């Protein structure tokens, strides 16, 4: 408890330099002091007061003193000065905060200790701002509170920031609690720190049970180590997505798709999970059906092609030109159907992770030349222009890479009905060979570029819908290129044609295809 002793010389000295107009009795020796010295002292006091005033303004603070015995309050701060009594000061406090302030003040006086409180104040122009006040009770020898002194601080901006943070937290919590996807928040050590109701439903654990577990605990048997390795990479990358198998509380295994973001807060990482088990079952059924359908269709198609060739021999040399034209059309349609079936089979193999590659070192320049030569014989509506040469040999599956280039040239011809030119440019760059296939046709809408390489993607343009296709060619091509360690991308403007690019490493090595999840 602080004691207020009027006879204390140190207190007299401190009050003399205090920026309030408090009269402190001076001794006779002091009164008879040198006038010049007194003037210098007053200048120092003024200088100190100005320095203090600047500090108060910079910190948006004020200094106050309450003479409890005489009920006099003095406050200085922000180039303003206030003098009055307690009741007058309280009237400036926002009505809803007066009772709390009164209780805090009463508690401080009764315990003869510190006052710490916050309240709103109504300004001269009717504006409202927040103040923080801290003070110390000074008591006399009998323990009676005689003075309080302390500081005030304008905390309006701090309060606004706190309210904004609180608003965001409430908003996040509302989304967190009502989200249909499972959301888990974990720390650096994979320990679960929070989980929403959807996560509880997905995993079969109560929320309080989940926060006692780690991410490794929900991995299927044999996968915790894989989870740890994945976690280390996740923390390095900052974001991650894919699929993983988890085990529920009842022992059932489910496949979930996930997206994860690291450090949404320090040492807090967000995981969003969605059960895709049923979707995967349907995909496998679809893939199984396509596999069976492909095999079943290939056999009769082979017979149809054979019959067409037999009929060709029988009508050869005869004058029935119409029959020859019909056979040509039937043969082309059979080839088109065979290509569709082959693409479907390849898609199935990719989705099942069974597409194999047979790498060899070959002359890429010669491959490009042969493909262009074949197209010049069949694509009579367009002129194929080759630009550039490749001086390097490429390591890869020649048949699959040929499939990519053929598909891109076919698309260039197919989707440029009003044009007559397709350009194929080949360039050797450090470590790679870059190929570009350019048409001057319909082009692609900007909104559709993102999903262009997705499986079964078809543009929304009515003119494109009228053109035959299943939307698997670009998907297959991009997967083949990626598996060779290359990249594929497109530049296009609607109505101005498209340029499809792909790269192949010169010293690349084809790898066995691994199923992509997601």
Beta strands, then each sheet from edge to edge (+ up, - down):
strand 1: 2-3
strand 2: 61-67
strand 3: 72-77
strand 4: 80-84
strand 5: 114-122
strand 6: 128-139
strand 7: 145-154
strand 8: 182-186
strand 9: 192-195
strand 10: 239-247
strand 11: 253-265
strand 12: 268-275
strand 13: 360-363
strand 14: 383-387
strand 15: 393-396
strand 16: 421-429
strand 17: 432-438
strand 18: 488-492
strand 19: 498-505
sheet 1: 1+ 6+ 5-
sheet 2: 1+ 6+ 7- 2+ 3- 4+
sheet 3: 9+ 8- 12+ 11- 10+
sheet 4: 13+ 15-
sheet 5: 14+ 16+ 17- 19+ 18-
end
